[in-house]
C-alpha cells in the first residue's frame, strides 16, 4: 500500500519542555501550517500546547 502524502504522520511535542510526544495524522490541504493542539501532558499533569515537529 502506498503512503498517502496528503495525510502525513506527524509528531506533536510538548511545549512544557518535558519531551512528551503524541503521534497523529493531519490533512495538508486543510492545515498547511504547523499544527498546534492543546493536549494532556502526563509528566506535568495538565493540559499544554503541543506543536508539530518536522
mmJSON file of the N, C-alpha and C atoms, coordinates in Angstrom:
{"data_MODEL":{"atom_site":{
"group_PDB":["ATOM","ATOM","ATOM","ATOM","ATOM","ATOM","ATOM","ATOM","ATOM","ATOM","ATOM","ATOM","ATOM","ATOM","ATOM","ATOM","ATOM","ATOM","ATOM","ATOM","ATOM","ATOM","ATOM","ATOM","ATOM","ATOM","ATOM","ATOM","ATOM","ATOM","ATOM","ATOM","ATOM","ATOM","ATOM","ATOM","ATOM","ATOM","ATOM","ATOM","ATOM","ATOM","ATOM","ATOM","ATOM","ATOM","ATOM","ATOM","ATOM","ATOM","ATOM","ATOM","ATOM","ATOM","ATOM","ATOM","ATOM","ATOM","ATOM","ATOM","ATOM","ATOM","ATOM","ATOM","ATOM","ATOM","ATOM","ATOM","ATOM","ATOM","ATOM","ATOM","ATOM","ATOM","ATOM","ATOM","ATOM","ATOM","ATOM","ATOM","ATOM","ATOM","ATOM","ATOM","ATOM","ATOM","ATOM","ATOM","ATOM","ATOM","ATOM","ATOM","ATOM","ATOM","ATOM","ATOM","ATOM","ATOM","ATOM","ATOM","ATOM","ATOM","ATOM","ATOM","ATOM","ATOM","ATOM","ATOM","ATOM","ATOM","ATOM","ATOM","ATOM","ATOM","ATOM","ATOM","ATOM","ATOM","ATOM","ATOM","ATOM","ATOM","ATOM","ATOM","ATOM","ATOM","ATOM","ATOM","ATOM","ATOM","ATOM","ATOM","ATOM","ATOM","ATOM","ATOM","ATOM","ATOM","ATOM","ATOM","ATOM","ATOM","ATOM","ATOM","ATOM","ATOM","ATOM","ATOM","ATOM","ATOM","ATOM","ATOM","ATOM","ATOM","ATOM","ATOM","ATOM","ATOM","ATOM","ATOM","ATOM","ATOM"],
"id":[1,2,3,4,5,6,7,8,9,10,11,12,13,14,15,16,17,18,19,20,21,22,23,24,25,26,27,28,29,30,31,32,33,34,35,36,37,38,39,40,41,42,43,44,45,46,47,48,49,50,51,52,53,54,55,56,57,58,59,60,61,62,63,64,65,66,67,68,69,70,71,72,73,74,75,76,77,78,79,80,81,82,83,84,85,86,87,88,89,90,91,92,93,94,95,96,97,98,99,100,101,102,103,104,105,106,107,108,109,110,111,112,113,114,115,116,117,118,119,120,121,122,123,124,125,126,127,128,129,130,131,132,133,134,135,136,137,138,139,140,141,142,143,144,145,146,147,148,149,150,151,152,153,154,155,156,157,158,159,160,161,162],
"type_symbol":["N","C","C","N","C","C","N","C","C","N","C","C","N","C","C","N","C","C","N","C","C","N","C","C","N","C","C","N","C","C","N","C","C","N","C","C","N","C","C","N","C","C","N","C","C","N","C","C","N","C","C","N","C","C","N","C","C","N","C","C","N","C","C","N","C","C","N","C","C","N","C","C","N","C","C","N","C","C","N","C","C","N","C","C","N","C","C","N","C","C","N","C","C","N","C","C","N","C","C","N","C","C","N","C","C","N","C","C","N","C","C","N","C","C","N","C","C","N","C","C","N","C","C","N","C","C","N","C","C","N","C","C","N","C","C","N","C","C","N","C","C","N","C","C","N","C","C","N","C","C","N","C","C","N","C","C","N","C","C","N","C","C"],
"label_atom_id":["N","CA","C","N","CA","C","N","CA","C","N","CA","C","N","CA","C","N","CA","C","N","CA","C","N","CA","C","N","CA","C","N","CA","C","N","CA","C","N","CA","C","N","CA","C","N","CA","C","N","CA","C","N","CA","C","N","CA","C","N","CA","C","N","CA","C","N","CA","C","N","CA","C","N","CA","C","N","CA","C","N","CA","C","N","CA","C","N","CA","C","N","CA","C","N","CA","C","N","CA","C","N","CA","C","N","CA","C","N","CA","C","N","CA","C","N","CA","C","N","CA","C","N","CA","C","N","CA","C","N","CA","C","N","CA","C","N","CA","C","N","CA","C","N","CA","C","N","CA","C","N","CA","C","N","CA","C","N","CA","C","N","CA","C","N","CA","C","N","CA","C","N","CA","C","N","CA","C","N","CA","C","N","CA","C","N","CA","C"],
"label_alt_id":[null,null,null,null,null,null,null,null,null,null,null,null,null,null,null,null,null,null,null,null,null,null,null,null,null,null,null,null,null,null,null,null,null,null,null,null,null,null,null,null,null,null,null,null,null,null,null,null,null,null,null,null,null,null,null,null,null,null,null,null,null,null,null,null,null,null,null,null,null,null,null,null,null,null,null,null,null,null,null,null,null,null,null,null,null,null,null,null,null,null,null,null,null,null,null,null,null,null,null,null,null,null,null,null,null,null,null,null,null,null,null,null,null,null,null,null,null,null,null,null,null,null,null,null,null,null,null,null,null,null,null,null,null,null,null,null,null,null,null,null,null,null,null,null,null,null,null,null,null,null,null,null,null,null,null,null,null,null,null,null,null,null],
"label_comp_id":["UNK","UNK","UNK","UNK","UNK","UNK","UNK","UNK","UNK","UNK","UNK","UNK","UNK","UNK","UNK","UNK","UNK","UNK","UNK","UNK","UNK","UNK","UNK","UNK","UNK","UNK","UNK","UNK","UNK","UNK","UNK","UNK","UNK","UNK","UNK","UNK","UNK","UNK","UNK","UNK","UNK","UNK","UNK","UNK","UNK","UNK","UNK","UNK","UNK","UNK","UNK","UNK","UNK","UNK","UNK","UNK","UNK","UNK","UNK","UNK","UNK","UNK","UNK","UNK","UNK","UNK","UNK","UNK","UNK","UNK","UNK","UNK","UNK","UNK","UNK","UNK","UNK","UNK","UNK","UNK","UNK","UNK","UNK","UNK","UNK","UNK","UNK","UNK","UNK","UNK","UNK","UNK","UNK","UNK","UNK","UNK","UNK","UNK","UNK","UNK","UNK","UNK","UNK","UNK","UNK","UNK","UNK","UNK","UNK","UNK","UNK","UNK","UNK","UNK","UNK","UNK","UNK","UNK","UNK","UNK","UNK","UNK","UNK","UNK","UNK","UNK","UNK","UNK","UNK","UNK","UNK","UNK","UNK","UNK","UNK","UNK","UNK","UNK","UNK","UNK","UNK","UNK","UNK","UNK","UNK","UNK","UNK","UNK","UNK","UNK","UNK","UNK","UNK","UNK","UNK","UNK","UNK","UNK","UNK","UNK","UNK","UNK"],
"label_asym_id":["A","A","A","A","A","A","A","A","A","A","A","A","A","A","A","A","A","A","A","A","A","A","A","A","A","A","A","A","A","A","A","A","A","A","A","A","A","A","A","A","A","A","A","A","A","A","A","A","A","A","A","A","A","A","A","A","A","A","A","A","A","A","A","A","A","A","A","A","A","A","A","A","A","A","A","A","A","A","A","A","A","A","A","A","A","A","A","A","A","A","A","A","A","A","A","A","A","A","A","A","A","A","A","A","A","A","A","A","A","A","A","A","A","A","A","A","A","A","A","A","A","A","A","A","A","A","A","A","A","A","A","A","A","A","A","A","A","A","A","A","A","A","A","A","A","A","A","A","A","A","A","A","A","A","A","A","A","A","A","A","A","A"],
"label_entity_id":["1","1","1","1","1","1","1","1","1","1","1","1","1","1","1","1","1","1","1","1","1","1","1","1","1","1","1","1","1","1","1","1","1","1","1","1","1","1","1","1","1","1","1","1","1","1","1","1","1","1","1","1","1","1","1","1","1","1","1","1","1","1","1","1","1","1","1","1","1","1","1","1","1","1","1","1","1","1","1","1","1","1","1","1","1","1","1","1","1","1","1","1","1","1","1","1","1","1","1","1","1","1","1","1","1","1","1","1","1","1","1","1","1","1","1","1","1","1","1","1","1","1","1","1","1","1","1","1","1","1","1","1","1","1","1","1","1","1","1","1","1","1","1","1","1","1","1","1","1","1","1","1","1","1","1","1","1","1","1","1","1","1"],
"label_seq_id":[1,1,1,2,2,2,3,3,3,4,4,4,5,5,5,6,6,6,7,7,7,8,8,8,9,9,9,10,10,10,11,11,11,12,12,12,13,13,13,14,14,14,15,15,15,16,16,16,17,17,17,18,18,18,19,19,19,20,20,20,21,21,21,22,22,22,23,23,23,24,24,24,25,25,25,26,26,26,27,27,27,28,28,28,29,29,29,30,30,30,31,31,31,32,32,32,33,33,33,34,34,34,35,35,35,36,36,36,37,37,37,38,38,38,39,39,39,40,40,40,41,41,41,42,42,42,43,43,43,44,44,44,45,45,45,46,46,46,47,47,47,48,48,48,49,49,49,50,50,50,51,51,51,52,52,52,53,53,53,54,54,54],
"pdbx_PDB_ins_code":[null,null,null,null,null,null,null,null,null,null,null,null,null,null,null,null,null,null,null,null,null,null,null,null,null,null,null,null,null,null,null,null,null,null,null,null,null,null,null,null,null,null,null,null,null,null,null,null,null,null,null,null,null,null,null,null,null,null,null,null,null,null,null,null,null,null,null,null,null,null,null,null,null,null,null,null,null,null,null,null,null,null,null,null,null,null,null,null,null,null,null,null,null,null,null,null,null,null,null,null,null,null,null,null,null,null,null,null,null,null,null,null,null,null,null,null,null,null,null,null,null,null,null,null,null,null,null,null,null,null,null,null,null,null,null,null,null,null,null,null,null,null,null,null,null,null,null,null,null,null,null,null,null,null,null,null,null,null,null,null,null,null],
"Cartn_x":[0.835,0.0,0.887,0.595,1.405,1.096,2.097,1.879,1.115,0.188,-0.617,0.023,0.579,1.271,0.312,-0.978,-1.955,-2.206,-2.061,-2.25,-0.985,0.051,1.3,1.205,2.052,2.172,3.056,2.601,3.37,3.548,4.581,4.812,4.412,3.742,3.392,4.221,5.06,5.926,5.411,5.497,5.006,5.819,5.128,5.815,6.245,5.893,6.27,7.718,8.392,9.794,10.02,8.993,9.141,9.604,9.441,9.833,8.76,7.586,6.49,5.945,5.653,5.155,3.899,3.076,1.949,2.211,1.68,1.809,0.404,0.206,-1.102,-0.938,-2.024,-2.019,-2.719,-2.366,-3.066,-3.33,-4.325,-4.665,-3.935,-2.989,-2.194,-3.016,-4.069,-4.894,-5.657,-6.124,-6.875,-5.966,-4.815,-3.885,-2.48,-2.203,-0.864,0.227,-0.153,0.821,1.059,1.992,2.259,1.078,0.747,-0.409,-0.066,-0.991,-0.846,-2.133,-2.016,-3.174,-2.928,-3.996,-3.904,-4.257,-3.251,-3.434,-2.838,-3.113,-2.665,-1.214,-0.418,0.965,1.041,1.221,1.197,2.383,3.459,4.622,4.417,3.675,3.362,1.936,1.185,-0.179,-1.144,-1.067,-2.041,-2.031,-2.979,-3.069,-2.129,-1.365,-0.452,-0.541,0.042,0.074,1.106,0.746,1.658,1.8,3.058,3.327,3.862,3.518,4.01,5.506,6.175,7.619,7.945,8.966,9.317,10.597],
"Cartn_y":[-1.176,0.0,1.249,2.183,3.394,4.36,5.131,6.153,7.309,7.819,8.939,10.234,11.001,12.236,13.379,13.204,14.221,14.188,13.011,12.839,12.247,13.053,12.515,12.284,11.402,11.16,12.26,12.9,13.984,13.69,14.29,14.21,15.539,15.465,16.654,16.63,17.648,17.699,18.752,18.438,19.308,20.601,21.715,22.997,23.203,22.261,22.375,21.957,21.457,21.092,19.709,18.879,17.541,16.527,16.827,15.902,14.888,14.997,14.072,14.338,13.275,13.432,12.6,13.067,12.32,12.151,11.088,10.854,10.842,11.597,11.681,11.931,12.053,12.391,13.716,14.426,15.671,15.765,16.531,16.765,18.026,17.876,19.034,20.051,19.616,20.553,21.497,20.985,21.811,22.561,21.982,22.578,22.635,23.586,23.634,24.108,24.874,25.366,24.315,24.618,23.691,23.655,22.458,22.229,22.487,23.12,23.32,22.83,21.827,21.273,21.33,21.515,21.525,20.125,19.425,18.049,17.864,16.701,16.407,15.933,16.526,16.093,15.393,14.078,13.351,13.662,14.204,14.493,15.743,16.73,17.919,17.863,16.834,16.56,17.706,18.272,19.285,19.396,20.134,20.333,21.47,21.232,22.234,22.189,23.182,23.191,22.202,21.474,20.56,21.083,21.308,21.848,20.768,20.902,19.959,20.113,18.972,18.942,18.365,18.891,18.389,17.599],
"Cartn_z":[0.0,0.0,0.0,-0.864,-0.981,0.157,0.545,1.57,0.973,1.739,1.277,1.778,0.88,1.272,1.58,1.288,1.668,3.174,3.776,5.218,5.835,6.03,6.589,8.103,8.599,10.037,10.601,11.687,12.308,13.796,14.386,15.823,16.445,17.581,18.35,19.627,19.843,21.018,21.999,23.266,24.334,24.407,24.666,24.839,26.294,27.171,28.581,28.821,27.784,27.927,28.495,28.542,29.114,28.081,26.811,25.762,25.419,26.013,25.729,24.325,23.574,22.21,21.985,21.063,20.53,19.039,18.443,17.015,16.425,15.329,14.696,13.207,12.505,11.085,10.894,9.822,9.528,8.038,7.689,6.293,5.844,4.922,4.481,3.716,3.074,2.309,3.242,4.38,5.337,6.304,6.648,7.617,7.03,6.147,5.548,6.521,7.55,8.516,9.599,10.485,11.58,12.532,12.981,13.82,15.283,16.024,17.472,18.113,18.985,19.681,21.183,21.94,23.399,23.886,24.428,24.87,26.264,26.849,28.21,28.217,29.088,29.29,30.644,30.667,31.944,32.857,32.334,33.171,34.02,33.51,34.313,34.843,34.442,34.884,34.618,33.418,32.994,31.482,30.955,29.513,29.087,28.047,27.495,25.986,25.315,23.846,23.351,22.308,21.626,20.21,19.773,18.448,17.519,16.257,15.247,15.098,15.01,14.857,13.484,12.827,11.491,11.543],
"occupancy":[1.0,1.0,1.0,1.0,1.0,1.0,1.0,1.0,1.0,1.0,1.0,1.0,1.0,1.0,1.0,1.0,1.0,1.0,1.0,1.0,1.0,1.0,1.0,1.0,1.0,1.0,1.0,1.0,1.0,1.0,1.0,1.0,1.0,1.0,1.0,1.0,1.0,1.0,1.0,1.0,1.0,1.0,1.0,1.0,1.0,1.0,1.0,1.0,1.0,1.0,1.0,1.0,1.0,1.0,1.0,1.0,1.0,1.0,1.0,1.0,1.0,1.0,1.0,1.0,1.0,1.0,1.0,1.0,1.0,1.0,1.0,1.0,1.0,1.0,1.0,1.0,1.0,1.0,1.0,1.0,1.0,1.0,1.0,1.0,1.0,1.0,1.0,1.0,1.0,1.0,1.0,1.0,1.0,1.0,1.0,1.0,1.0,1.0,1.0,1.0,1.0,1.0,1.0,1.0,1.0,1.0,1.0,1.0,1.0,1.0,1.0,1.0,1.0,1.0,1.0,1.0,1.0,1.0,1.0,1.0,1.0,1.0,1.0,1.0,1.0,1.0,1.0,1.0,1.0,1.0,1.0,1.0,1.0,1.0,1.0,1.0,1.0,1.0,1.0,1.0,1.0,1.0,1.0,1.0,1.0,1.0,1.0,1.0,1.0,1.0,1.0,1.0,1.0,1.0,1.0,1.0,1.0,1.0,1.0,1.0,1.0,1.0],
"B_iso_or_equiv":[0.0,0.0,0.0,0.0,0.0,0.0,0.0,0.0,0.0,0.0,0.0,0.0,0.0,0.0,0.0,0.0,0.0,0.0,0.0,0.0,0.0,0.0,0.0,0.0,0.0,0.0,0.0,0.0,0.0,0.0,0.0,0.0,0.0,0.0,0.0,0.0,0.0,0.0,0.0,0.0,0.0,0.0,0.0,0.0,0.0,0.0,0.0,0.0,0.0,0.0,0.0,0.0,0.0,0.0,0.0,0.0,0.0,0.0,0.0,0.0,0.0,0.0,0.0,0.0,0.0,0.0,0.0,0.0,0.0,0.0,0.0,0.0,0.0,0.0,0.0,0.0,0.0,0.0,0.0,0.0,0.0,0.0,0.0,0.0,0.0,0.0,0.0,0.0,0.0,0.0,0.0,0.0,0.0,0.0,0.0,0.0,0.0,0.0,0.0,0.0,0.0,0.0,0.0,0.0,0.0,0.0,0.0,0.0,0.0,0.0,0.0,0.0,0.0,0.0,0.0,0.0,0.0,0.0,0.0,0.0,0.0,0.0,0.0,0.0,0.0,0.0,0.0,0.0,0.0,0.0,0.0,0.0,0.0,0.0,0.0,0.0,0.0,0.0,0.0,0.0,0.0,0.0,0.0,0.0,0.0,0.0,0.0,0.0,0.0,0.0,0.0,0.0,0.0,0.0,0.0,0.0,0.0,0.0,0.0,0.0,0.0,0.0],
"pdbx_formal_charge":[null,null,null,null,null,null,null,null,null,null,null,null,null,null,null,null,null,null,null,null,null,null,null,null,null,null,null,null,null,null,null,null,null,null,null,null,null,null,null,null,null,null,null,null,null,null,null,null,null,null,null,null,null,null,null,null,null,null,null,null,null,null,null,null,null,null,null,null,null,null,null,null,null,null,null,null,null,null,null,null,null,null,null,null,null,null,null,null,null,null,null,null,null,null,null,null,null,null,null,null,null,null,null,null,null,null,null,null,null,null,null,null,null,null,null,null,null,null,null,null,null,null,null,null,null,null,null,null,null,null,null,null,null,null,null,null,null,null,null,null,null,null,null,null,null,null,null,null,null,null,null,null,null,null,null,null,null,null,null,null,null,null],
"auth_seq_id":[1,1,1,2,2,2,3,3,3,4,4,4,5,5,5,6,6,6,7,7,7,8,8,8,9,9,9,10,10,10,11,11,11,12,12,12,13,13,13,14,14,14,15,15,15,16,16,16,17,17,17,18,18,18,19,19,19,20,20,20,21,21,21,22,22,22,23,23,23,24,24,24,25,25,25,26,26,26,27,27,27,28,28,28,29,29,29,30,30,30,31,31,31,32,32,32,33,33,33,34,34,34,35,35,35,36,36,36,37,37,37,38,38,38,39,39,39,40,40,40,41,41,41,42,42,42,43,43,43,44,44,44,45,45,45,46,46,46,47,47,47,48,48,48,49,49,49,50,50,50,51,51,51,52,52,52,53,53,53,54,54,54],
"auth_comp_id":["UNK","UNK","UNK","UNK","UNK","UNK","UNK","UNK","UNK","UNK","UNK","UNK","UNK","UNK","UNK","UNK","UNK","UNK","UNK","UNK","UNK","UNK","UNK","UNK","UNK","UNK","UNK","UNK","UNK","UNK","UNK","UNK","UNK","UNK","UNK","UNK","UNK","UNK","UNK","UNK","UNK","UNK","UNK","UNK","UNK","UNK","UNK","UNK","UNK","UNK","UNK","UNK","UNK","UNK","UNK","UNK","UNK","UNK","UNK","UNK","UNK","UNK","UNK","UNK","UNK","UNK","UNK","UNK","UNK","UNK","UNK","UNK","UNK","UNK","UNK","UNK","UNK","UNK","UNK","UNK","UNK","UNK","UNK","UNK","UNK","UNK","UNK","UNK","UNK","UNK","UNK","UNK","UNK","UNK","UNK","UNK","UNK","UNK","UNK","UNK","UNK","UNK","UNK","UNK","UNK","UNK","UNK","UNK","UNK","UNK","UNK","UNK","UNK","UNK","UNK","UNK","UNK","UNK","UNK","UNK","UNK","UNK","UNK","UNK","UNK","UNK","UNK","UNK","UNK","UNK","UNK","UNK","UNK","UNK","UNK","UNK","UNK","UNK","UNK","UNK","UNK","UNK","UNK","UNK","UNK","UNK","UNK","UNK","UNK","UNK","UNK","UNK","UNK","UNK","UNK","UNK","UNK","UNK","UNK","UNK","UNK","UNK"],
"auth_asym_id":["A","A","A","A","A","A","A","A","A","A","A","A","A","A","A","A","A","A","A","A","A","A","A","A","A","A","A","A","A","A","A","A","A","A","A","A","A","A","A","A","A","A","A","A","A","A","A","A","A","A","A","A","A","A","A","A","A","A","A","A","A","A","A","A","A","A","A","A","A","A","A","A","A","A","A","A","A","A","A","A","A","A","A","A","A","A","A","A","A","A","A","A","A","A","A","A","A","A","A","A","A","A","A","A","A","A","A","A","A","A","A","A","A","A","A","A","A","A","A","A","A","A","A","A","A","A","A","A","A","A","A","A","A","A","A","A","A","A","A","A","A","A","A","A","A","A","A","A","A","A","A","A","A","A","A","A","A","A","A","A","A","A"],
"auth_atom_id":["N","CA","C","N","CA","C","N","CA","C","N","CA","C","N","CA","C","N","CA","C","N","CA","C","N","CA","C","N","CA","C","N","CA","C","N","CA","C","N","CA","C","N","CA","C","N","CA","C","N","CA","C","N","CA","C","N","CA","C","N","CA","C","N","CA","C","N","CA","C","N","CA","C","N","CA","C","N","CA","C","N","CA","C","N","CA","C","N","CA","C","N","CA","C","N","CA","C","N","CA","C","N","CA","C","N","CA","C","N","CA","C","N","CA","C","N","CA","C","N","CA","C","N","CA","C","N","CA","C","N","CA","C","N","CA","C","N","CA","C","N","CA","C","N","CA","C","N","CA","C","N","CA","C","N","CA","C","N","CA","C","N","CA","C","N","CA","C","N","CA","C","N","CA","C","N","CA","C","N","CA","C","N","CA","C","N","CA","C"],
"pdbx_PDB_model_num":[1,1,1,1,1,1,1,1,1,1,1,1,1,1,1,1,1,1,1,1,1,1,1,1,1,1,1,1,1,1,1,1,1,1,1,1,1,1,1,1,1,1,1,1,1,1,1,1,1,1,1,1,1,1,1,1,1,1,1,1,1,1,1,1,1,1,1,1,1,1,1,1,1,1,1,1,1,1,1,1,1,1,1,1,1,1,1,1,1,1,1,1,1,1,1,1,1,1,1,1,1,1,1,1,1,1,1,1,1,1,1,1,1,1,1,1,1,1,1,1,1,1,1,1,1,1,1,1,1,1,1,1,1,1,1,1,1,1,1,1,1,1,1,1,1,1,1,1,1,1,1,1,1,1,1,1,1,1,1,1,1,1]
}}}
